[in-house]
Amino acid sequence: MIELIGAFVLFALAFLSIGIGMVIKKKPVAGSCGGLNNALGEEGAPCTICGRTSGGCDSS
């Protein structure tokens, strides 16, 4: 039972630290440019965050 409580506390601290970091940075959560648009079959659709198309993003 102590392992379950410890795991819960560990995950709670991780989510809390991520939340605090997002509040401090004041930036929206951003994904890859055009990733979901291309997955949905909308070729060349602009990114909703930066406005670039998938062709304008660097592919590493």
C-alpha positions as semicolon CSV with decimal commas, in nm:
position;residue;x (nm);y (nm);z (nm)
1;M;0,000;0,000;0,000
2;I;0,288;0,235;0,076
3;E;0,420;0,186;-0,281
4;L;0,086;0,296;-0,423
5;I;0,081;0,609;-0,209
6;G;0,443;0,683;-0,298
7;A;0,370;0,648;-0,670
8;F;0,068;0,877;-0,639
9;V;0,274;1,140;-0,455
10;L;0,549;1,115;-0,717
11;F;0,305;1,167;-1,006
12;A;0,130;1,450;-0,821
13;L;0,464;1,628;-0,770
14;A;0,553;1,580;-1,137
15;F;0,222;1,729;-1,257
16;L;0,248;2,011;-1,005
17;S;0,598;2,102;-1,122
18;I;0,487;2,097;-1,487
19;G;0,194;2,324;-1,399
20;I;0,412;2,567;-1,208
21;G;0,658;2,577;-1,499
22;M;0,378;2,656;-1,745
23;V;0,247;2,937;-1,525
24;I;0,593;3,089;-1,483
25;K;0,677;3,075;-1,856
26;K;0,332;3,212;-1,959
27;K;0,349;3,028;-2,293
28;P;0,078;2,804;-2,440
29;V;0,139;2,434;-2,475
30;A;0,259;2,387;-2,833
31;G;0,282;2,078;-3,047
32;S;0,458;2,022;-3,375
33;C;0,371;2,248;-3,668
34;G;0,101;2,096;-3,885
35;G;0,126;1,754;-3,720
36;L;-0,241;1,697;-3,643
37;N;-0,359;1,875;-3,954
38;N;-0,159;1,637;-4,170
39;A;-0,281;1,336;-3,969
40;L;-0,640;1,440;-4,039
41;G;-0,576;1,455;-4,414
42;E;-0,561;1,833;-4,447
43;E;-0,242;1,859;-4,649
44;G;-0,073;2,198;-4,623
45;A;-0,302;2,328;-4,347
46;P;-0,134;2,599;-4,136
47;C;-0,029;2,541;-3,777
48;T;-0,283;2,691;-3,535
49;I;-0,005;2,823;-3,311
50;C;0,266;2,964;-3,539
51;G;0,081;2,981;-3,875
52;R;0,346;2,793;-4,074
53;T;0,263;2,498;-4,297
54;S;0,424;2,159;-4,248
55;G;0,656;2,232;-4,541
56;G;0,802;2,528;-4,352
57;C;0,901;2,327;-4,046
58;D;1,242;2,168;-4,006
59;S;1,230;1,791;-4,030
60;S;1,509;1,635;-3,828
